[in-house]
Amino acid sequence: MTALERSRRGCRRFGWLTLAAWATFGLVLESLHGLKLAEYLDDPLARELLVLAHAHGVGLALVVLAFGEAGAPLFSEAGDGGTSLVLRAGALTIPLAFGLSAIDHPEGDPNALIWMVPVGAILVIAALARTALAALRS
Amino acid sequence: VPGETNEGATHAAAAADRPSRRRSAVVAAAVVLAAIGGGSLGARGVATDLATARDLHGGRYVGSGACAPCHPDHTASWRRTFHRTMTQDASDARAVLGAFDGRALEYGGITARMIRDGERHVIEIDGVQHVVDRTVGSRRDQQYLERRDDGTWWRLPVAWDVEEERFFHMNAAFLTPDPAALDARRVERADFDRHVARWNDNCVFCHNVAADPGLGAGGARFETEVAELGVACEACHGPGSEHVARNRDPIRRYWLHAGEAPDPTIVSPARLDPSRSADVCGRCHGQRITDDVGAFLAHGDPFVPGDDLALYSSPLWHDTPLGDREGAFAARFWADGTPRLTAYEYQGLLQSRCASEASLTCTDCHSMHDGDPRGQLRPARTGDAMCAGACHTELASEAAARAHARHDDVRCVDCHMPRIVYGIRGVHRSHRIDVPSALENARAGRTDACSLCHLESTAGDGDPAWADALAGDPIERAVVLAAIGRDEAPGRRDARLGLLVSAMRDDPYPALRHIAWRALRSVASDRALAPSLFTSTDPAPDRARAIDVITALLAEPVSPPDPALAAELRARAAEIAIEIGE
């Protein structure tokens, strides 16, 4: 199996798996709304963070899938220089950091895990920038 | 072999990809190191900032709206309180609790009519319209302020009783007797307006944030400003502009979240020592006097939470003179110096051994962000847990508490914080926490805790305690009348009703007649008597008619005291006017 094929397979596995997981998480959030669970509704900040986790999780899963189909082929057969891994790391870090930072957070702020969001964002942006460069070179 | 060729190509591709991956790793490591370096520099700056003490005097006030985004829970808990609604702009329709539906209130021949004029709330008196510009209060009563052309606000003579849902005349809130012409329905306008008071140099100080009356040179004109109407965040936490600005820095915020270090840009009363913490509350819950009234009226009270209150003003005491007037405030205290008006809770605390010997402070029992807004007691400190759960652990068990009290059914506060304090149309707990002693209290001329339940027992003067409902001074009468209405007061129901009816009919103070009426409704709570059946400011003939109706509705024996005894007791009553805070 070539590096390209490995990258595409990894992106498909990661993308579909996390898309399913974060979509299910969205269903859980809707259920919490539907059941009017006070612990969920009474904490607007936690609610916002969980919604952000769901939205970023779903969105980034689609980005990873798109990368696997349309981004990875832009790199040489030799591989993408870790771009796929960096993208997946970012796509995992951002929604998890949003979601976990809702737990036992101080008043008015998420907990300290929120600092992982910009780290994840840098990873995603770096991967996207490298893919854009690869597209320009192709 | 095709497989071998593919494998070889894969290995070659992987080898070619290695330098690229190394570059990625180096870039990632550089990003992480840069982030750590930047964070360290930021943290060092925050540590230095937090170690730098601040002088909050002169700080800019930003209003509760600036606090809410970062402190949503504290904002929400404060919004539930009556502090928030202490002063409100009447243009907000939710602020006005009174029913301005055209109903009228007559007092001594002068009629006030409460009406709406479009969006405006208007109190029309003798054909003159007074537009309500601001409201004061929202728990027990709501008073109304009119703005005049010269920039002053004046309290109008009619207020709204929140519980009874009806208007009342302000003369029924203060401890002054009826004007002479009340029964003839020819009250002078000056008597009708007896408690019309200017807001700019009275209420403004305690009912708002950072009030500056702005009295011009020579007392010419007020340019009054407040940072925020009502008692909001910065009243207790100090001016917040620097706090807001500094905490836009997320490193600073998370440094504070992670540690226990205080933020010097704001005051947390919970972190102050007990005396300074009590000063924050005492600024308003302890009437004070200053040597430099002119400066206060020109520029406002310089006190900022965290200050020593004594730097700017002194609490009023029994023997505090007013200029060359000795004993000007004596009537506001029992003879032993215990406060007997509300808004003197700070003085009561200072007199308590719990404070002087054990550092008790207001926030040990009260919380501005917890519990029932009525009283704002800490949920964990309600009932006897307030005392036995905190310091007096030896009384934590029910058996120990009973043995200590020698009663089965009393709470700590019943004996140690008795209801001997008059507030607007009500009687409240003393905040001087002390040990009840019937004899000592009698010698000091103070209604004692025991007598409030044992109304039949004789006090120091040889009379039964209930006699003070007729023979005492206005506050003694108020205290005993309220006690008669409570369940813990034993005694024949007909006699209790009789005493209350007697006070409703004959007491010269409308405030006390109202307290008697409330007590009667409490004794006869099984009859569900409507509050509007009796109006304490009505002329005597009207009151007599109302009492006839009430006694008919009671349909049970009502035994007023013997007329000769009642007359003798009333002759001994001290009819003094007691100033409250104006």
Boltz contact constraints between the chains, C-beta under 6 A:
constraints:
  - contact:
      token1: [A, 2]
      token2: [B, 10]
      max_distance: 6.0
  - contact:
      token1: [A, 3]
      token2: [B, 13]
      max_distance: 6.0
  - contact:
      token1: [A, 3]
      token2: [B, 17]
      max_distance: 6.0
  - contact:
      token1: [A, 77]
      token2: [B, 13]
      max_distance: 6.0
  - contact:
      token1: [A, 78]
      token2: [B, 13]
      max_distance: 6.0
  - contact:
      token1: [A, 78]
      token2: [B, 16]
      max_distance: 6.0
  - contact:
      token1: [A, 78]
      token2: [B, 17]
      max_distance: 6.0
  - contact:
      token1: [A, 79]
      token2: [B, 17]
      max_distance: 6.0
  - contact:
      token1: [A, 81]
      token2: [B, 20]
      max_distance: 6.0
  - contact:
      token1: [A, 81]
      token2: [B, 21]
      max_distance: 6.0
  - contact:
      token1: [A, 81]
      token2: [B, 24]
      max_distance: 6.0
  - contact:
      token1: [A, 82]
      token2: [B, 21]
      max_distance: 6.0
  - contact:
      token1: [A, 82]
      token2: [B, 24]
      max_distance: 6.0
  - contact:
      token1: [A, 106]
      token2: [B, 257]
      max_distance: 6.0
  - contact:
      token1: [A, 107]
      token2: [B, 71]
      max_distance: 6.0
  - contact:
      token1: [A, 107]
      token2: [B, 73]
      max_distance: 6.0
  - contact:
      token1: [A, 108]
      token2: [B, 70]
      max_distance: 6.0
  - contact:
      token1: [A, 108]
      token2: [B, 71]
      max_distance: 6.0
  - contact:
      token1: [A, 109]
      token2: [B, 253]
      max_distance: 6.0
  - contact:
      token1: [A, 112]
      token2: [B, 254]
      max_distance: 6.0
  - contact:
      token1: [A, 122]
      token2: [B, 31]
      max_distance: 6.0
